[in-house]
Amino acid sequence: MDKNLGWLMVDNARLLRRAFDERVRAIGITGPQARLLLALERSPGENQAFHAERLEVEPITLCRMVDRMEESGLVERRNDPRDRRARLLFLTPRAAGEAARIRDALSGLLDQMVDGLDEGEQAAFSRILHRVSANLSTTPEMQEPAHG
């Protein structure tokens, strides 16, 4: 196995994130804000802790970002009926237009990423990435340490 495979995946993720950030910055939104808006489209009604974990930011960082986005009329906080301490996040109707602008700004990014790969290679690449995600999402059971 290529010992650089892990590094190559991390570096490609970095390059993809940078390209994503550059494209959304051109329309006046930060990368983290764009990722949150797109995440809220996929998973509305989840609490702030859920989104902080998914976006890999500290909860207080997400809270401040949501504060600004709520003031801008993009995000709405609602009380969680199951936990009075938690707040659930939803997009506002105004945010739908912003999400569309983000998707427009990102159009072509995935095409750029797979440029030069034919349809079969793209399908194989997708299957491989799904398998890697599944492998990394599964927590290996702790093994007993060997005592000798």
Backbone torsions as a table, in degrees:
resi	resn	phi	psi	omega
1	MET	NA	144.4	177.6
2	ASP	-68.4	118.2	-177.3
3	LYS	-70.4	-12.7	178.9
4	ASN	-91.7	2.5	-174.4
5	LEU	-59.6	-46.6	179.1
6	GLY	-61.2	-45.9	178.9
7	TRP	-62.0	-41.3	-179.0
8	LEU	-62.5	-40.7	178.1
9	MET	-64.6	-44.9	-180.0
10	VAL	-64.1	-41.4	-179.2
11	ASP	-67.3	-38.7	176.8
12	ASN	-65.8	-37.7	176.1
13	ALA	-62.2	-40.9	177.9
14	ARG	-62.1	-44.5	-179.6
15	LEU	-65.6	-39.4	178.2
16	LEU	-65.9	-42.2	178.7
17	ARG	-63.9	-40.8	179.5
18	ARG	-64.2	-43.6	178.5
19	ALA	-63.6	-40.5	176.4
20	PHE	-59.0	-51.2	-177.8
21	ASP	-60.6	-41.1	-179.9
22	GLU	-63.8	-41.9	-178.5
23	ARG	-67.3	-41.9	-178.5
24	VAL	-77.7	-30.0	176.7
25	ARG	-61.1	-32.5	179.9
26	ALA	-64.0	-20.9	178.0
27	ILE	-104.6	9.8	172.7
28	GLY	87.7	26.0	177.9
29	ILE	-132.0	146.3	-179.3
30	THR	-79.8	157.8	177.2
31	GLY	-56.5	-49.8	179.2
32	PRO	-60.4	-39.1	177.6
33	GLN	-63.9	-42.5	179.0
34	ALA	-63.4	-43.1	178.8
35	ARG	-62.5	-38.9	178.8
36	LEU	-66.2	-44.9	179.2
37	LEU	-59.7	-43.5	179.8
38	LEU	-68.7	-35.9	177.8
39	ALA	-66.9	-38.4	178.6
40	LEU	-68.3	-29.1	173.9
41	GLU	-64.6	-42.6	-178.1
42	ARG	-76.3	-35.1	-173.8
43	SER	-134.3	67.3	178.8
44	PRO	-71.3	151.5	174.8
45	GLY	81.1	13.0	174.5
46	GLU	-92.2	159.2	-178.6
47	ASN	-82.2	170.4	-176.2
48	GLN	-62.7	-36.5	179.9
49	ALA	-61.8	-40.3	177.6
50	PHE	-57.2	-49.7	-176.8
51	HIS	-71.1	-34.5	177.0
52	ALA	-61.5	-43.0	179.2
53	GLU	-65.4	-45.3	-179.3
54	ARG	-62.8	-37.6	-178.3
55	LEU	-88.8	-3.0	179.9
56	GLU	56.3	50.2	174.2
57	VAL	-127.9	158.4	176.9
58	GLU	-67.5	145.4	179.9
59	PRO	-53.9	-38.8	-179.8
60	ILE	-66.9	-34.8	177.2
61	THR	-64.4	-45.3	178.7
62	LEU	-63.7	-41.4	-179.8
63	CYS	-57.8	-44.6	179.3
64	ARG	-66.1	-39.5	178.3
65	MET	-65.0	-42.3	178.5
66	VAL	-64.9	-37.9	176.0
67	ASP	-54.6	-49.9	-178.7
68	ARG	-65.1	-40.7	-178.1
69	MET	-72.5	-30.4	175.9
70	GLU	-68.5	-42.1	177.3
71	GLU	-62.4	-31.0	179.3
72	SER	-82.4	-4.0	178.7
73	GLY	80.4	22.3	-178.5
74	LEU	-100.1	-29.1	-174.5
75	VAL	-127.8	144.3	177.1
76	GLU	-123.5	133.6	173.9
77	ARG	-98.5	137.3	175.1
78	ARG	-130.2	149.9	177.2
79	ASN	-64.4	141.8	176.2
80	ASP	-84.8	117.9	-178.3
81	PRO	-65.5	-18.1	-179.9
82	ARG	-91.7	-18.1	-176.6
83	ASP	-149.0	105.8	-173.8
84	ARG	-66.2	-14.0	177.8
85	ARG	-84.4	-21.2	-173.9
86	ALA	-92.5	153.0	176.4
87	ARG	-121.9	135.4	178.6
88	LEU	-97.0	145.2	-176.2
89	LEU	-107.7	137.5	178.3
90	PHE	-139.3	152.1	172.1
91	LEU	-79.7	148.5	173.5
92	THR	-89.6	165.9	175.9
93	PRO	-56.6	-34.9	179.1
94	ARG	-62.4	-32.6	-177.3
95	ALA	-67.3	-24.4	179.1
96	ALA	-59.3	-40.6	177.2
97	GLY	-65.5	-39.2	178.2
98	GLU	-66.1	-41.3	179.0
99	ALA	-62.4	-39.0	177.7
100	ALA	-64.5	-40.7	177.3
101	ARG	-62.5	-39.7	178.8
102	ILE	-63.9	-48.1	-180.0
103	ARG	-60.7	-39.4	177.0
104	ASP	-62.0	-43.2	-179.8
105	ALA	-64.4	-29.6	-178.0
106	LEU	-89.7	-8.0	-179.1
107	SER	-59.0	136.4	-179.0
108	GLY	93.6	-17.5	-179.0
109	LEU	-64.5	-45.8	179.2
110	LEU	-68.2	-34.9	175.7
111	ASP	-62.7	-41.0	177.0
112	GLN	-61.9	-40.0	-177.1
113	MET	-63.8	-38.8	-176.2
114	VAL	-103.7	14.9	179.2
115	ASP	-55.1	131.4	179.5
116	GLY	92.8	-7.7	176.3
117	LEU	-98.2	132.0	176.5
118	ASP	-77.0	175.4	-175.4
119	GLU	-59.2	-39.4	178.8
120	GLY	-64.8	-42.1	178.0
121	GLU	-65.9	-38.9	178.0
122	GLN	-64.1	-41.3	178.4
123	ALA	-64.8	-42.5	178.7
124	ALA	-65.0	-41.8	178.7
125	PHE	-59.3	-44.3	178.7
126	SER	-62.5	-45.7	178.6
127	ARG	-61.0	-41.5	-179.3
128	ILE	-65.1	-44.7	179.3
129	LEU	-63.6	-38.9	176.4
130	HIS	-63.0	-40.6	178.8
131	ARG	-65.3	-44.4	178.6
132	VAL	-60.7	-43.0	177.9
133	SER	-60.3	-45.2	179.2
134	ALA	-63.2	-42.4	179.6
135	ASN	-62.2	-42.3	-177.3
136	LEU	-78.5	-20.1	178.8
137	SER	-80.7	-18.3	-180.0
138	THR	-87.4	124.9	179.5
139	THR	-83.3	119.3	178.3
140	PRO	-66.3	143.5	178.4
141	GLU	-69.7	142.8	179.0
142	MET	-67.0	132.7	178.4
143	GLN	-97.8	147.9	177.1
144	GLU	-65.1	133.3	176.5
145	PRO	-68.7	143.1	178.4
146	ALA	-77.9	131.0	176.9
147	HIS	-109.3	129.0	-177.2
148	GLY	-137.5	NA	NA
